[in-house]
Amino acid sequence: MARELKYSSHDTDFDALQRELSSSSSDNHEDDNRYEDPYDDGYDEYRR
């Protein structure tokens, strides 16, 4: 199965890929914010 996937030629819809990548870039930024520490002032590295 892996060899078939590796060596077979597939038609790639580059236009659909471009639309997907360009639309998901704005969504990823919102997802990044939920992992940020709301109490982090950003100066931890400079206090050492």
PDB file of N, CA, C and O in Angstrom:
ATOM      1  N   MET A   1       0.826  -1.189   0.000  1.00  0.00           N
ATOM      2  CA  MET A   1       0.000   0.000   0.000  1.00  0.00           C
ATOM      3  C   MET A   1       0.873   1.257   0.000  1.00  0.00           C
ATOM      4  O   MET A   1       0.625   2.178  -0.778  1.00  0.00           O
ATOM      5  N   ALA A   2       1.883   1.303   0.857  1.00  0.00           N
ATOM      6  CA  ALA A   2       2.739   2.483   0.922  1.00  0.00           C
ATOM      7  C   ALA A   2       3.476   2.695  -0.391  1.00  0.00           C
ATOM      8  O   ALA A   2       3.614   3.830  -0.847  1.00  0.00           O
ATOM      9  N   ARG A   3       3.942   1.631  -0.992  1.00  0.00           N
ATOM     10  CA  ARG A   3       4.649   1.739  -2.265  1.00  0.00           C
ATOM     11  C   ARG A   3       3.717   2.271  -3.350  1.00  0.00           C
ATOM     12  O   ARG A   3       4.124   3.075  -4.189  1.00  0.00           O
ATOM     13  N   GLU A   4       2.476   1.821  -3.329  1.00  0.00           N
ATOM     14  CA  GLU A   4       1.500   2.307  -4.306  1.00  0.00           C
ATOM     15  C   GLU A   4       1.274   3.806  -4.139  1.00  0.00           C
ATOM     16  O   GLU A   4       1.197   4.536  -5.128  1.00  0.00           O
ATOM     17  N   LEU A   5       1.167   4.266  -2.902  1.00  0.00           N
ATOM     18  CA  LEU A   5       0.988   5.689  -2.656  1.00  0.00           C
ATOM     19  C   LEU A   5       2.226   6.488  -3.044  1.00  0.00           C
ATOM     20  O   LEU A   5       2.121   7.599  -3.564  1.00  0.00           O
ATOM     21  N   LYS A   6       3.388   5.921  -2.791  1.00  0.00           N
ATOM     22  CA  LYS A   6       4.633   6.630  -3.067  1.00  0.00           C
ATOM     23  C   LYS A   6       4.879   6.794  -4.558  1.00  0.00           C
ATOM     24  O   LYS A   6       5.292   7.865  -5.002  1.00  0.00           O
ATOM     25  N   TYR A   7       4.631   5.751  -5.333  1.00  0.00           N
ATOM     26  CA  TYR A   7       5.014   5.769  -6.734  1.00  0.00           C
ATOM     27  C   TYR A   7       3.869   6.071  -7.693  1.00  0.00           C
ATOM     28  O   TYR A   7       4.113   6.234  -8.889  1.00  0.00           O
ATOM     29  N   SER A   8       2.648   6.150  -7.220  1.00  0.00           N
ATOM     30  CA  SER A   8       1.551   6.466  -8.135  1.00  0.00           C
ATOM     31  C   SER A   8       1.451   7.977  -8.298  1.00  0.00           C
ATOM     32  O   SER A   8       1.785   8.739  -7.390  1.00  0.00           O
ATOM     33  N   SER A   9       0.994   8.386  -9.446  1.00  0.00           N
ATOM     34  CA  SER A   9       0.850   9.823  -9.685  1.00  0.00           C
ATOM     35  C   SER A   9      -0.595  10.219  -9.410  1.00  0.00           C
ATOM     36  O   SER A   9      -1.533   9.600  -9.911  1.00  0.00           O
ATOM     37  N   HIS A  10      -0.748  11.235  -8.625  1.00  0.00           N
ATOM     38  CA  HIS A  10      -2.073  11.731  -8.269  1.00  0.00           C
ATOM     39  C   HIS A  10      -2.237  13.123  -8.843  1.00  0.00           C
ATOM     40  O   HIS A  10      -1.287  13.902  -8.910  1.00  0.00           O
ATOM     41  N   ASP A  11      -3.452  13.420  -9.255  1.00  0.00           N
ATOM     42  CA  ASP A  11      -3.745  14.772  -9.718  1.00  0.00           C
ATOM     43  C   ASP A  11      -3.950  15.655  -8.500  1.00  0.00           C
ATOM     44  O   ASP A  11      -4.818  15.390  -7.668  1.00  0.00           O
ATOM     45  N   THR A  12      -3.153  16.695  -8.401  1.00  0.00           N
ATOM     46  CA  THR A  12      -3.242  17.604  -7.270  1.00  0.00           C
ATOM     47  C   THR A  12      -3.968  18.861  -7.702  1.00  0.00           C
ATOM     48  O   THR A  12      -3.608  19.477  -8.704  1.00  0.00           O
ATOM     49  N   ASP A  13      -4.975  19.239  -6.963  1.00  0.00           N
ATOM     50  CA  ASP A  13      -5.720  20.461  -7.233  1.00  0.00           C
ATOM     51  C   ASP A  13      -5.036  21.594  -6.468  1.00  0.00           C
ATOM     52  O   ASP A  13      -5.356  21.862  -5.310  1.00  0.00           O
ATOM     53  N   PHE A  14      -4.098  22.246  -7.131  1.00  0.00           N
ATOM     54  CA  PHE A  14      -3.318  23.290  -6.476  1.00  0.00           C
ATOM     55  C   PHE A  14      -4.163  24.511  -6.139  1.00  0.00           C
ATOM     56  O   PHE A  14      -3.876  25.211  -5.168  1.00  0.00           O
ATOM     57  N   ASP A  15      -5.201  24.775  -6.927  1.00  0.00           N
ATOM     58  CA  ASP A  15      -6.084  25.898  -6.613  1.00  0.00           C
ATOM     59  C   ASP A  15      -6.831  25.653  -5.302  1.00  0.00           C
ATOM     60  O   ASP A  15      -6.957  26.557  -4.476  1.00  0.00           O
ATOM     61  N   ALA A  16      -7.322  24.430  -5.114  1.00  0.00           N
ATOM     62  CA  ALA A  16      -8.009  24.096  -3.864  1.00  0.00           C
ATOM     63  C   ALA A  16      -7.036  24.135  -2.689  1.00  0.00           C
ATOM     64  O   ALA A  16      -7.395  24.572  -1.596  1.00  0.00           O
ATOM     65  N   LEU A  17      -5.819  23.684  -2.913  1.00  0.00           N
ATOM     66  CA  LEU A  17      -4.803  23.717  -1.867  1.00  0.00           C
ATOM     67  C   LEU A  17      -4.486  25.156  -1.473  1.00  0.00           C
ATOM     68  O   LEU A  17      -4.353  25.459  -0.287  1.00  0.00           O
ATOM     69  N   GLN A  18      -4.367  26.031  -2.445  1.00  0.00           N
ATOM     70  CA  GLN A  18      -4.083  27.441  -2.166  1.00  0.00           C
ATOM     71  C   GLN A  18      -5.223  28.082  -1.377  1.00  0.00           C
ATOM     72  O   GLN A  18      -4.981  28.850  -0.447  1.00  0.00           O
ATOM     73  N   ARG A  19      -6.462  27.767  -1.747  1.00  0.00           N
ATOM     74  CA  ARG A  19      -7.612  28.315  -1.020  1.00  0.00           C
ATOM     75  C   ARG A  19      -7.612  27.825   0.425  1.00  0.00           C
ATOM     76  O   ARG A  19      -7.877  28.596   1.347  1.00  0.00           O
ATOM     77  N   GLU A  20      -7.318  26.559   0.616  1.00  0.00           N
ATOM     78  CA  GLU A  20      -7.309  26.001   1.964  1.00  0.00           C
ATOM     79  C   GLU A  20      -6.206  26.620   2.810  1.00  0.00           C
ATOM     80  O   GLU A  20      -6.430  26.957   3.972  1.00  0.00           O
ATOM     81  N   LEU A  21      -5.025  26.770   2.240  1.00  0.00           N
ATOM     82  CA  LEU A  21      -3.909  27.329   2.997  1.00  0.00           C
ATOM     83  C   LEU A  21      -4.119  28.804   3.303  1.00  0.00           C
ATOM     84  O   LEU A  21      -3.776  29.260   4.393  1.00  0.00           O
ATOM     85  N   SER A  22      -4.669  29.546   2.372  1.00  0.00           N
ATOM     86  CA  SER A  22      -4.855  30.973   2.605  1.00  0.00           C
ATOM     87  C   SER A  22      -5.995  31.232   3.576  1.00  0.00           C
ATOM     88  O   SER A  22      -5.951  32.219   4.311  1.00  0.00           O
ATOM     89  N   SER A  23      -7.001  30.393   3.604  1.00  0.00           N
ATOM     90  CA  SER A  23      -8.109  30.610   4.527  1.00  0.00           C
ATOM     91  C   SER A  23      -7.766  30.160   5.936  1.00  0.00           C
ATOM     92  O   SER A  23      -8.303  30.711   6.897  1.00  0.00           O
ATOM     93  N   SER A  24      -6.897  29.184   6.090  1.00  0.00           N
ATOM     94  CA  SER A  24      -6.583  28.676   7.422  1.00  0.00           C
ATOM     95  C   SER A  24      -5.558  29.534   8.143  1.00  0.00           C
ATOM     96  O   SER A  24      -5.386  29.377   9.352  1.00  0.00           O
ATOM     97  N   SER A  25      -4.875  30.428   7.455  1.00  0.00           N
ATOM     98  CA  SER A  25      -3.853  31.228   8.122  1.00  0.00           C
ATOM     99  C   SER A  25      -4.465  32.181   9.134  1.00  0.00           C
ATOM    100  O   SER A  25      -3.867  32.415  10.184  1.00  0.00           O
ATOM    101  N   SER A  26      -5.632  32.738   8.854  1.00  0.00           N
ATOM    102  CA  SER A  26      -6.260  33.631   9.816  1.00  0.00           C
ATOM    103  C   SER A  26      -6.861  32.852  10.976  1.00  0.00           C
ATOM    104  O   SER A  26      -6.920  33.366  12.093  1.00  0.00           O
ATOM    105  N   ASP A  27      -7.309  31.626  10.737  1.00  0.00           N
ATOM    106  CA  ASP A  27      -7.876  30.808  11.797  1.00  0.00           C
ATOM    107  C   ASP A  27      -6.810  30.357  12.781  1.00  0.00           C
ATOM    108  O   ASP A  27      -7.083  30.257  13.977  1.00  0.00           O
ATOM    109  N   ASN A  28      -5.611  30.083  12.308  1.00  0.00           N
ATOM    110  CA  ASN A  28      -4.548  29.596  13.183  1.00  0.00           C
ATOM    111  C   ASN A  28      -4.150  30.635  14.215  1.00  0.00           C
ATOM    112  O   ASN A  28      -3.783  30.277  15.334  1.00  0.00           O
ATOM    113  N   HIS A  29      -4.214  31.904  13.870  1.00  0.00           N
ATOM    114  CA  HIS A  29      -3.835  32.959  14.800  1.00  0.00           C
ATOM    115  C   HIS A  29      -4.767  32.958  16.011  1.00  0.00           C
ATOM    116  O   HIS A  29      -4.317  33.156  17.140  1.00  0.00           O
ATOM    117  N   GLU A  30      -6.048  32.739  15.784  1.00  0.00           N
ATOM    118  CA  GLU A  30      -6.991  32.695  16.894  1.00  0.00           C
ATOM    119  C   GLU A  30      -6.724  31.497  17.788  1.00  0.00           C
ATOM    120  O   GLU A  30      -6.857  31.596  19.007  1.00  0.00           O
ATOM    121  N   ASP A  31      -6.348  30.368  17.202  1.00  0.00           N
ATOM    122  CA  ASP A  31      -6.043  29.179  17.988  1.00  0.00           C
ATOM    123  C   ASP A  31      -4.803  29.381  18.840  1.00  0.00           C
ATOM    124  O   ASP A  31      -4.723  28.839  19.942  1.00  0.00           O
ATOM    125  N   ASP A  32      -3.833  30.149  18.354  1.00  0.00           N
ATOM    126  CA  ASP A  32      -2.614  30.395  19.112  1.00  0.00           C
ATOM    127  C   ASP A  32      -2.908  31.189  20.378  1.00  0.00           C
ATOM    128  O   ASP A  32      -2.249  30.982  21.396  1.00  0.00           O
ATOM    129  N   ASN A  33      -3.866  32.078  20.336  1.00  0.00           N
ATOM    130  CA  ASN A  33      -4.171  32.923  21.486  1.00  0.00           C
ATOM    131  C   ASN A  33      -4.709  32.140  22.670  1.00  0.00           C
ATOM    132  O   ASN A  33      -4.526  32.568  23.810  1.00  0.00           O
ATOM    133  N   ARG A  34      -5.356  31.023  22.446  1.00  0.00           N
ATOM    134  CA  ARG A  34      -5.918  30.293  23.574  1.00  0.00           C
ATOM    135  C   ARG A  34      -4.841  29.611  24.407  1.00  0.00           C
ATOM    136  O   ARG A  34      -5.112  29.207  25.538  1.00  0.00           O
ATOM    137  N   TYR A  35      -3.626  29.471  23.879  1.00  0.00           N
ATOM    138  CA  TYR A  35      -2.533  28.852  24.619  1.00  0.00           C
ATOM    139  C   TYR A  35      -1.646  29.881  25.308  1.00  0.00           C
ATOM    140  O   TYR A  35      -0.744  29.504  26.055  1.00  0.00           O
ATOM    141  N   GLU A  36      -1.873  31.137  25.082  1.00  0.00           N
ATOM    142  CA  GLU A  36      -1.052  32.170  25.698  1.00  0.00           C
ATOM    143  C   GLU A  36      -1.437  32.331  27.162  1.00  0.00           C
ATOM    144  O   GLU A  36      -2.598  32.169  27.536  1.00  0.00           O
ATOM    145  N   ASP A  37      -0.457  32.649  27.971  1.00  0.00           N
ATOM    146  CA  ASP A  37      -0.686  32.878  29.388  1.00  0.00           C
ATOM    147  C   ASP A  37      -1.206  34.302  29.572  1.00  0.00           C
ATOM    148  O   ASP A  37      -0.508  35.253  29.219  1.00  0.00           O
ATOM    149  N   PRO A  38      -2.397  34.472  30.107  1.00  0.00           N
ATOM    150  CA  PRO A  38      -2.933  35.828  30.258  1.00  0.00           C
ATOM    151  C   PRO A  38      -2.157  36.656  31.280  1.00  0.00           C
ATOM    152  O   PRO A  38      -2.266  37.883  31.285  1.00  0.00           O
ATOM    153  N   TYR A  39      -1.379  36.008  32.141  1.00  0.00           N
ATOM    154  CA  TYR A  39      -0.608  36.723  33.157  1.00  0.00           C
ATOM    155  C   TYR A  39       0.847  36.943  32.755  1.00  0.00           C
ATOM    156  O   TYR A  39       1.625  37.503  33.528  1.00  0.00           O
ATOM    157  N   ASP A  40       1.218  36.511  31.561  1.00  0.00           N
ATOM    158  CA  ASP A  40       2.594  36.668  31.086  1.00  0.00           C
ATOM    159  C   ASP A  40       2.792  38.094  30.589  1.00  0.00           C
ATOM    160  O   ASP A  40       2.102  38.544  29.675  1.00  0.00           O
ATOM    161  N   ASP A  41       3.740  38.799  31.198  1.00  0.00           N
ATOM    162  CA  ASP A  41       3.994  40.167  30.771  1.00  0.00           C
ATOM    163  C   ASP A  41       5.063  40.250  29.687  1.00  0.00           C
ATOM    164  O   ASP A  41       5.327  41.333  29.167  1.00  0.00           O
ATOM    165  N   GLY A  42       5.679  39.129  29.342  1.00  0.00           N
ATOM    166  CA  GLY A  42       6.640  39.104  28.253  1.00  0.00           C
ATOM    167  C   GLY A  42       8.055  39.487  28.633  1.00  0.00           C
ATOM    168  O   GLY A  42       8.916  39.587  27.759  1.00  0.00           O
ATOM    169  N   TYR A  43       8.325  39.706  29.921  1.00  0.00           N
ATOM    170  CA  TYR A  43       9.647  40.158  30.341  1.00  0.00           C
ATOM    171  C   TYR A  43      10.448  39.097  31.080  1.00  0.00           C
ATOM    172  O   TYR A  43      11.487  39.421  31.655  1.00  0.00           O
ATOM    173  N   ASP A  44      10.011  37.857  31.088  1.00  0.00           N
ATOM    174  CA  ASP A  44      10.707  36.808  31.836  1.00  0.00           C
ATOM    175  C   ASP A  44      12.158  36.638  31.418  1.00  0.00           C
ATOM    176  O   ASP A  44      13.027  36.475  32.274  1.00  0.00           O
ATOM    177  N   GLU A  45      12.437  36.673  30.136  1.00  0.00           N
ATOM    178  CA  GLU A  45      13.809  36.478  29.670  1.00  0.00           C
ATOM    179  C   GLU A  45      14.718  37.625  30.089  1.00  0.00           C
ATOM    180  O   GLU A  45      15.923  37.426  30.247  1.00  0.00           O
ATOM    181  N   TYR A  46      14.173  38.807  30.271  1.00  0.00           N
ATOM    182  CA  TYR A  46      14.989  39.977  30.577  1.00  0.00           C
ATOM    183  C   TYR A  46      15.238  40.148  32.069  1.00  0.00           C
ATOM    184  O   TYR A  46      16.085  40.950  32.462  1.00  0.00           O
ATOM    185  N   ARG A  47      14.525  39.417  32.897  1.00  0.00           N
ATOM    186  CA  ARG A  47      14.691  39.546  34.343  1.00  0.00           C
ATOM    187  C   ARG A  47      15.869  38.753  34.873  1.00  0.00           C
ATOM    188  O   ARG A  47      16.254  38.932  36.028  1.00  0.00           O
ATOM    189  N   ARG A  48      16.445  37.897  34.076  1.00  0.00           N
ATOM    190  CA  ARG A  48      17.537  37.043  34.555  1.00  0.00           C
ATOM    191  C   ARG A  48      18.820  37.773  34.687  1.00  0.00           C
ATOM    192  O   ARG A  48      19.827  37.183  35.079  1.00  0.00           O
TER     193      ARG A  48
END
